[in-house]
Amino acid sequence: MSDDAISRNDNRSTTPLNSAFHGYISGDWAHVEQPVTAQRAQVPFCAGRRRALSSEFVGHTLVFPAGPMLVRSYDTHPPYRAHSAFTYYTGWGADTVPDSVLVLTPNGDHHDAILFYRFPAGRGTEEFYADADIGEFWVGPRPTPEDVAVELGITTKSLADLPNVLTQADSSWAMIREADSAVTEAIDSARGHSDTRDSDLAVFQSEQRLVKDEFEISEIRLAIAATASGFDDVLGTMSEVTAHTRGERLIEGTFNRRARAEGNYVGYETIAAAGAHACFLHWVRNDGPVRDGDLVLMDAGVEVESLYTADITRTFPVNGRFTETQRHVYEAVLEAADAAFAIVKPGIVFRDVHAAAMAVIARHVSDWGFLPVSLDESLSESGQHHRRYMVHGTSHHLGLDVHDCPQARKEFYRDGIVREGMVFTIEPGLYFQVDDLTVPEHFRGIGVRIEDNIVVTSTGAENLSIGIPRTANDVEAWVRRLA
């Protein structure tokens, strides 16, 4: 136990540290039978990912930290979440032990995988009962190394052995730098200022994740199904929501309840934006009222135990009826979404999905008379006036991160060729701020986004979230049925 942990525990605890107490609390514990451990379904996929990694980094030691617990304030923490690269190559998800590190050591043309993690402390250790941060009396038991080895198919070693390993680092080592600052500092100290392949490793793992395997797609389907239930939950509480001065918070809380019940957590901060708040693209304060006549833009996703997430947006009328203007805006956005989906198939360029949606958005705002230039001028690179009303992109990759594969190079992402197995969003929108003098007053304060998650198939694409109502008529019926 660290000196810092001792001082903090002394300040807020009366845990005895004398030898008599230590002897008494260390003994007379019964053996507890544990369930039989089995290998997880993702293990063969993770092994294949590591083999592909080995072929690119022959002779290099590769380090993937899960990362430490983050600090919310002083000694409180938000829910723990391992770094996505660590999860991708180990298959350890929501139950990852904080501070774990995957080390891949070269062995000829392949690598041996070793998972360093904090082993169970044992009843005879002071850590067990006196350390509020990691003591198992405080935070629960850690799995045995034998069980972890079986579940993940990886050799396990104690985290206490890791520092000696890190001192051997040299210029052939590469790591995910941002995952754990302590690990990064230890490796940097050992290898000095030698050239490294850290950035190459970050880019490679990000680009490797662009195409999802069978396991990943099945987990995203689970995340979407749980998310659909969360949306239903919200619509079933609208009478409570509208009665509360902070109805947006109730929407957030209701959805998050489903996320914790069926998954690990939310995949990102839930956006519950009512009325004019829907015009703010990432409105996560969620502190406003929800009124009759409002639209609610709800952007939310459940992250399942494997840490894969959904990312769905639906915009719905609180009272179950779109006004004429709300419906005009909604149907324009839906048309843009459908146009983007229609072109998706292997072989197209990813940025063309955005272009297809933007052509529809531009045409509508031009037809409504909002643009100071012609439609063709606005669509030109030197124009783009229509982007005032939709400044964000139409699509991003989705998987372990809600904005997945963030370090992939532009030529593989935005300018990349779409391939079978890619999973990404299609999410056009229109947002007319309350003070926007370029639009008629009856449009101001309306924000609409429709977001679906799709997977590219051999001949086209499948909308994985098609079961969540999305046409204007279906959305109205959905709201009225659940309310």
Secondary structure, DSSP 8 states (H G I E B T S, - for coil): --HHHHHHHHHH-----SHHHHHHHHS-------------TTHHHHHHHHHHHHHHSTT-EEEEE------SBTTB-------HHHHHHH---TT--TT-EEEEEEETTEEEEEEEE-----TTSHHHHH-TTT-HHHH-----HHHHHHHH--EEEEGGGHHHHHTT--TTEEE-TTS-HHHHHHHHHHHTT----HHHHHHHHHHHTTB--HHHHHHHHHHHHHHHHHHHHHHTTHHHHHHSTTHHHHHHHHHHHHHHHHSSEESS--EEEEGGGGGSTT-----S---TT-EEEEEE-EE-TTS-B--EEEEEETTS---HHHHHHHHHHHHHHHHHHHT--TTSBTHHHHHHHHHHHHHHHHHTT--SS-HHHHHSTT--GGGGG--S-S--B-SSSSS--TTS-TTTTTTSB--TTBEEEE--EEEE-TT-TTS-GGGTTEEEE-BEEEEE-SSSEEETTTTS--SHHHHHHHHHHH-
